[in-house]
């Protein structure tokens, strides 16, 4: 990766997110500031790229060859949860609209098409979010069905076995003549066969949560599970996938260029608005940050067998957005955003803070863990024990179970009880909350960092070895939690 993406001189205070606050982190002369690469020089029109990809796939037959005239097609998509925080201008609705048009061109009118939203264990999308799957003109014109996956629906169809457990999938795919997977290659399990996995039963989705690396599939049993689902479905119906390569979200307003341009960092540090912004209530700060203009662009699209197209797009995305470290660091400081890693967006709580940092940020790596053994991980967040509204009730229940459990077995029993909780499942089916297993899946995603000499956030004062950073070590106007990493 370009050396300019890592800067280690003349930067004394670095603006970083601590929830909804912007805090200044002191940096010494020998410290590394890991910045994202600059925006790509070449971007593509997502709709045109998808049309070309479906006509000239990397592997397998083209869409016009496998699409049955007047047949039934199911388009499988995921909620746009990644990347965090996302952007108002997103190419994925255009990609979906191009797929709908291509199917119509191949003899499958939109009245014979079904859009299946495979949200895994996440909160089921409501009408407002569903209307944003397509651009407004195409959404108004669409005459097909839109279904939202229910991970505990009794009508899920058995499609195979994995480690002695039955894998069940949404019937909208097994009843179709053609399945098209449309998404972006964000991680190993987001896009491609991971999207098919997100349309399976809750237990199957939960099993994939503990994957070691989100960008390295080789040898991962969770990736093997996703491939098994893809192959089992392909034995029943024709399957094709299209995966976008996305750039990082980029600010387009007054803070354009942050954080990849050095001048933008200095501009934020010197801004008189930063201190005034920190004095606003947390809800107002989060609203201001959410409304900041951002855009997300596509640089390529690949089609073919879903796993093949996804793997190619993921490799290109890692090359585009990654930064290479010469060696692991002694201390890693990770900023924490104000919103959860799931859609629809919610304010963060202690479990989703862990999911964002240990489960997402520290698993977006390959080859080696970025922190040395016995190094230190610093999370820029106050980690307040607050859970907002009914939507976060499953997280509150899991958090209290975590505090009360004395060993791993008791936590496993709490997870089983959560899966059998009829009130929690009813709230999930009504779209008022996530699935009761999602907090446990988020927690399982933190375990690879623990195995890599990392740590887990405090679940209770009695069981915790976390400590608040000393006053002289704290960033300006922010909170900092730190924990030594152990072998």
Protein Blocks (a to p, Z undefined) as FASTA:
>chain_A
ZZklpccehiabdcddehjaccdddddfkbccdddddddfbdcdfklmmmmmmmmcfbdc
dfklmmcghiacdddddddfbccebjfbdcklmmmmmmmmmmmmnopafklpccdddehj
accddfklmmmmpcfklmmmpcbdcddddfkbfkbccfbdeehiacdddfklmmpmbdcd
ddddfbfmngcjllmmmmmcfklmmmmmmpfblkbfghpaklmmmmmmmmmmmmmmccdd
ddddddddddfblmgoiakbfklmmmmmmpmklmmmmmpcfklmmmmmmmpccddddfbd
cedjfklmmmmmmmmmmmmmmccdfbdcfbdcddddfbdfbdcdddddfklmmmmmmmmm
mmmcghiacbdehiacddddekiacdedjklmmmmmmmmmmmmpcbfklmmmmmmmmmmm
mklmmmmmnopaccfklmmmmmmmmmmmmmnopacddfbfklpcbdcddfklpcehiacd
dddddZZ
